[in-house]
């Protein structure tokens, strides 16, 4: 039994609004050892790249593999039972069942940590990072992982706990690069002093933990307020230029800035700072794009860096968001400092801004 149109509408009719938003930008890490075929030309899921597989019976490769009918199929063409089995295997990293999905994340923090872990713990080679502009027809094949988990009634427990996948989005079928994504290598980012800007990522690089380590980094990096300076943005521009398409440089700069809690009073200067730097290209943004950023910010939950990315990016385009910014508090019963969120009063921002300037002038 295959899907029906009503089945697919469940993806966007159930749960909270935030789990159904497809962000304008998504991120991915991969290596030479990653499943499927991953390159600057196309991202081809495992099921479409395995010679003589059920989905690729002729063992097609290269251009034929990318453009074969199966690789361009719709998600509703696969029987429900098969899709559920494949989805569980994909999300639990069980490569015994070839997947027809590629994984993407709204969290650049998660993707950076994932790529660093691949190199220093898993000893994988040629680690690459990818940023994907989801506009256009490709958006029709992107699904929030949490929505798929609900749709297929996958039990919310253990490794399949739904909240573990709040940052993850699955692209169904092959993704051909028509200028909609850009790639950089970890080696190039490291050569451009990635760890000077993000020393926390440079520590414990060989740690096995992924989700737990990301949560620790999230709380540590959001523990203090930061002011954005032109010197910092210049450094980040060098890092962003490792990505091969200049229209992705601002999203990468902002994604890295968003890994720390920024002072709201100073954010209106970010657009001015960016425009002062040669070779900066502002991507096209529409009113609906900015509206999408607002929705993403308000629904980001524990993903503090995703909310900050959405807020900063909307600020770059002159559209101030009005929602109250989060403040991270330490919970006395948990050393991991989960993101208990309270309203940060406007005068609290001003006070924090003053304290920051005083500390850094001593």
N, C-alpha and C positions, 0 to 999 in steps of 0.2 A: 504494500500500500504506500503510495507516494503522498506528499503534502498536498494540501489544497490552499487556495488563496486565504481562506479563513484561518488555517493553521499559521500561516506566515504573519497575519495581522496580529496574532497573539503577541508577537515580539514587541509591538508598539502599543498594545492596549492594556498590558498588565504591568504591575510593579510601579516603581516611582519613575517620575519623568526623567530623572538624572541618568538612569540606567539605559535609556533609549536614545540618548543623544549621541550622534557620531561627531566627534570633534573635527574641526577643520584640519588639525595636524595630529598625526600619530607617529610613533617611533618604534624602531625594531633593531635588534642586535642579531648578528649571525656570524658564522665562521665557515671555514672550509669543511668542518665536520658537521655542520647543521644539516638537517634533513631537507630533501628537495634540492632545487637549484636556485641559488641566490646570487645575483650579480647586478651590475648597473643596467643591464638590459631587461631583466624580468625577474620576478619572484615566482617560482613555480613550486607548488606544494608537492610533498612526497608522493602522493598517489598518482600524480601526473608525470612524474619524472622517473618512476621505477620501470625499467624495461619489461615488457610483457606482463604488466599488471592488468587487473580486471578493467581498470579505467584507461589503460594505455596498451591495448592488446597487441599492437603492432610494434611496440618498442620504439615509438617515434622519439626523436631527439631534436634539440635546438628549435628552429623556427616551427617545424611541424608539431613539436611537443607543446609549444606555447599556444599555438593557434588551433590545435585539434578541437573538434566539437566538444569532447568531454571536458577539456580544460576551461571552456567558455560556458559550460552548462549552468543552469540556475539551481539554486539550493533545493528547490522543491521537486527536483527530478529524481532525488535519491529516496528510496524507501525509508519510512520513519525509523524502523528498527535498526537499519544499517547506519543511519545518521546518528542515532543515540549512541551506538557502540563506538563509532568513530570519534564522536565528540568527547566522550569520556576518556578514550585513549589519548586523544590529542592533548587535552588539558592536563592529563597526568603524565605526560611525556612517555607514553608507551609507543615506541616506534614499531612494534610488531604489527600494528594495524596502520597501513599507510593513510595519512590524512589528506583531505582535500582542502584544508584550511592553511593559511599562514597567520601567525600571531603578531599582533601589534599592540602597543600600549599608549595610553594617554599620559603616562608618567615617564618623563625623560630621566628622572632619578632611577627608577626601576631598570630602565634599559641600559643606562651607564653602568650600574652595578652588575647587571647581568653580563654585559660584555667584558668587564674587568674580571669577573669571576671565571668566565670562559677561558681567559688567557692565563690567569695566575693560579687557579685551582684545577680546572679541567684540562689545562695544558693544550687547548685548542689553538689553531693557527689562523692567521689572517682575519682578525676580528674586525668587523665592520659595523657601523651604525648607519641607520637609514631614517630619513624624515620624509613623510608621505603627506602630500596635500590631497585630501579626500574629496575635493569637489569633483563634480562631473559624474559620468556613468558608473565609475568604480564605487561610489558611495552606496549604490543599490546592492552591492555584494558584501557590505561590511555590517557585521552584527555584534552588538555588545555581548560578551561572553555570558554575563549574568542573565540576559534575556533568553539566550539559548538554553541555559541550564534550567530555567523555569519552564520553557516551552516543552522540553523533553522530559520533564518531571524527574530530573536527576537529583538524587537525595543530597540534601544539604548537610554533609557531614564529612569529617576527616579531611582527606586530600581534596575532596570535592566541595568543601565548604564554599558557598557561593561568594562570601565577602572577600575571599582570596583573589577573586577575579574581577573586582570592581574597576580595575584599570585596564582590563584586557578586551581587545576587539579582534574578531576573526574575519579575515577576508576570504571569501569563498572563490576558489578557482585561481587561475594564473593572473598575475598583475604585470602587464607590459609597461615599461617605462616610456611614456610619451611626454616626458617633462614633468611628470607628477610626483616624482620622488628623487632624492639626492642622497649620495653615499659618501662617507668618510671612514678612514681606517682609525683604529685605536692608536696605532703607532704614530700617525700624523697628529692626532689630538695630544698625545703625550709629548711629542716633540715641540708642540706649541704651548707647553706649560699648563696642561689641564689641571695638574695637581697643585699648582701654585694658586689657582683660583679656587679649587675644590680640594683642599688638603685632606678632608675627611674621607674622600674617595681613595686617596692614596694610601691611607692606613688600612691595615688588615686586608690587603688586596687578595690574598690567597685564602681567605675565609670561605668555608663551604656554604654558610648560610646565605640565602637569597632574600626571601620575604621578611624574615626576622631582622636581617641586617639592614634592609631598606627601611623598615619601620624605625630602627634605632637611628639611622642617618637622618631620616625625616625629622625626628624630634630634636636631634642635636643641631641640625642646620637651621631649624626654625626657632631655636631657643633665644636668639638675639635679633634685634632689629638692625637692618643695614641700610646705609644710604648709597644710592647709585651714583657713581662718579664717572666722568668722562675717561679717566685713566682705566678704570675697570672695564668699561665698554670697549675701549680700544683693544685691550688684551683679549676680550671675548671675541672681537671681530677677527683677530688672527686665528682663533680657534674655529670660528664659524666658517672662515674661508677654506678650511679643509674640506668642506662639503662642496661638491663640484658645480652647483648651480646657485648663482648669487641671489636669486629670489627667495632662497631658503635661509639666507644669512641672518636676517632679522628674527625669524622664528627660533633659530638656534640660540642667538644672543639672549633673547627674552626667556627661552626655556632654561638657560643656565642661571640667569638672574633670578628666576622664580624658584630656584632651589633654596633660597633664603627668604626670610620674611622682610619685605621692603617697607620703608617708611612712607606712608601714604602722602604726606605733605610734599615729598620730593618727587613723586612719580610724574607730575605734569612736565618735568624737565626731560624725561626720557626721550620723547619724540625729538626735542631740540638737540639733545646729545647725539642721537642717531643721525640726524640730518647734517651734523657738523663733520661727520666722518666720510671721507671720499669713498666712492664705489658702493655706498649703501643704496639698496633698492627697496622701496616700500612695496610689498605685494599688494595686489588689488584686494580691497575689502568692501563689501556691500553692507547695507543696513542689516540684512538678514544674517550676515557673518557675525556682526557685532552682537546681535540678539542671541545668536548661538553661543557666543562667549559668555554672555551674562547667565544663560541657562546652565552652561557647564560650570561656571564659578559657583552658582548657588547650590548645585547638586553634587559637588565634588566630595562631600563628606570628609573622610579621613585623609584624602589625597590633597594635602595642603599645597603641594607644589603645583598640582593641576589647577586648583582655584587661583593661585597666585599668577600662574602663566596666563590664564584667561583674563584676569584683572589687568595685568600689565600690558598684554597685547591690545586689549580694548582701549587702554589709556594711550597707547602709541597712536591710535587712530582717532584720538580726540573725543572718544566717547567714554565719559566717566561713569563707572558703575556705582550704584548707590547702596549696594548691600553692605552690611556691617562686616568688617574684616575679622578673621579669627584670631584668638589669642591662645597659645598653647600653655596649659597648666600642668604641673606635676601632680600626679595622683599619689597620695601618701602610701597606698597599698601596693603600688606597682612600680618597680624600678625602671621599667621600660617607657614610662611616661606616655601613655596613650593620649591621643588628641582630644582631651576634654575641652570643649570650646565654650567660651563665654564672650559676651559683647565687650569690645574694647572701646571705651569712651573716647570721643574726639580729643578731650583734653589729655587723655592718657597717651595718645600718639604724640602730641606736642611735648609732653614731659619726657617721653622716651627719646624723642628727637634731640632735646636739649641735653639729656644725659649722655647720649651717644657722642655729640660734639665735644662735651666736656671731657669724657674719657679719652677721646682720640687727640685731644689737644695737650694732654699732660705729657 
